[in-house]
């Protein structure tokens, strides 16, 4: 999603399409003094980390290797890997992250026209608004001051 958001950030308001959800998403994302885009990025990270932990827990197995009960008849080493839950994290990375990034980079306006993008934007902004990651704003302000960053206007 962030790829599509950054792609439309440089477009004029009149060039952001006519699709209702794309317009609603852009209006919410760029509202006010511009804190919703970085707020989304913080909420997105919280959402991604939560998804990885949940999926890793759900997809982890507890099959004792060496007793012939390995799933699909795999080797003991492969069964140990399946038991960690990392397989679910790898699949989530490929299907839930990389695939959608390719679509969003190729078709940002069409991607923003999807109602789920608006829903996920709202969820990420809610997660950021809870204050769970408020320390990220302090670190960003310090980094801005040290590095001398300026806003892109």
C-alpha positions in Angstrom: 0.0 0.0 0.0 2.8 2.4 0.9 4.1 2.2 -2.7 0.8 3.3 -4.1 0.5 6.1 -1.5 4.0 7.4 -2.3 3.2 7.2 -6.0 0.0 9.4 -5.7 1.7 11.8 -3.2 3.4 13.5 -6.1 0.3 13.7 -8.2 -1.9 16.8 -8.3 -5.3 16.4 -6.7 -7.0 16.5 -10.1 -4.8 13.6 -11.4 -5.7 11.2 -8.6 -8.6 9.7 -10.6 -12.4 9.7 -10.1 -13.0 6.4 -8.3 -14.8 7.1 -5.1 -12.6 5.0 -2.8 -9.4 6.3 -4.4 -10.6 9.8 -3.7 -11.6 9.0 -0.1 -8.3 7.2 0.5 -6.3 10.1 -0.8 -8.4 12.7 1.1 -7.8 10.8 4.4 -4.2 10.1 3.7 -3.2 13.7 2.8 -5.6 15.5 5.2 -4.5 18.2 7.5 -0.8 18.9 8.1 0.4 15.7 6.5 0.8 13.4 9.5 -1.5 10.7 8.2 1.1 9.3 5.7 3.8 8.8 8.4 1.1 7.7 10.8 0.0 5.1 8.3 3.6 3.9 8.1 3.9 3.4 11.8 0.5 1.7 12.0 1.4 -0.5 9.0 4.5 -1.8 10.8 2.4 -2.6 13.9 -0.1 -4.5 11.7 2.7 -6.4 9.8 4.5 -7.4 12.9 1.2 -8.6 14.5 0.3 -10.6 11.4 3.7 -12.3 11.3 3.4 -13.3 15.0 -0.1 -14.6 14.6 0.6 -16.5 11.3 3.8 -17.9 12.7 1.9 -19.2 15.7 -1.0 -20.6 13.7 1.3 -22.3 11.2 3.8 -23.7 13.6 3.7 -27.4 14.2 4.6 -29.7 17.1 5.6 -32.9 15.4 8.5 -34.8 16.9 11.1 -35.6 14.2 12.6 -39.0 14.1 9.6 -41.1 14.8 8.3 -41.4 11.2 5.4 -39.0 11.8 6.8 -36.2 9.7 4.2 -34.4 7.5 4.4 -35.2 3.8 7.2 -37.7 4.7 9.8 -34.9 4.7 13.3 -35.3 6.3 13.8 -34.5 10.0 15.6 -31.3 9.2 12.6 -30.1 7.1 10.3 -31.1 9.8 12.3 -29.0 12.4 11.9 -26.1 10.0 8.1 -26.6 9.7 7.9 -26.8 13.5 9.3 -23.2 13.9 6.4 -21.5 12.1 8.8 -19.7 9.7 7.2 -21.4 6.7 4.1 -19.3 7.4 6.1 -16.2 7.7 7.8 -16.9 4.4 4.5 -17.5 2.6 3.1 -14.4 4.2 6.0 -12.4 2.9 5.6 -13.6 -0.6 1.8 -13.6 -0.9 0.9 -10.9 1.6 3.6 -8.4 0.9 5.7 -8.7 -2.3 2.8 -9.6 -4.6 0.7 -6.6 -3.6 3.7 -4.3 -3.8 4.2 -5.3 -7.4 0.5 -4.6 -8.1 0.5 -1.3 -6.3 3.7 -0.1 -8.1 2.3 -0.9 -11.5 -1.3 0.3 -11.0 -1.3 2.8 -8.0 -4.7 4.5 -8.9 -6.4 1.2 -9.6 -5.0 -0.2 -6.4 -6.3 2.8 -4.4 -9.8 2.2 -5.9 -10.1 -1.0 -3.9 -12.3 -0.5 -0.8 -10.0 -2.7 1.2 -7.2 -0.2 0.9 -9.3 2.4 2.6 -10.3 -0.1 5.3 -6.6 -1.0 5.9 -5.6 2.6 6.0 -8.2 3.3 8.7 -7.0 0.2 10.7 -3.3 1.4 10.4 -4.2 4.9 11.4 -6.2 3.6 14.4 -3.2 1.5 15.5 -1.0 4.5 15.3 -3.5 6.6 17.2 -3.5 4.2 20.1 -0.1 5.5 21.0 1.5 2.0 21.2 4.4 3.3 19.0 4.5 6.9 20.2 8.3 6.5 20.7 8.7 6.4 17.0 7.7 10.0 16.7 10.3 11.0 19.3 13.0 9.1 17.4 11.9 10.6 14.1 12.0 14.1 15.5 15.5 13.5 16.9 16.7 12.0 13.6 15.2 15.0 11.7 17.0 17.5 13.9 20.4 15.6 13.7 20.2 15.0 10.0 18.7 18.4 9.1 15.8 16.9 7.2 13.3 19.3 5.6 9.7 18.5 4.6 9.0 17.8 0.9 6.6 20.5 -0.1 
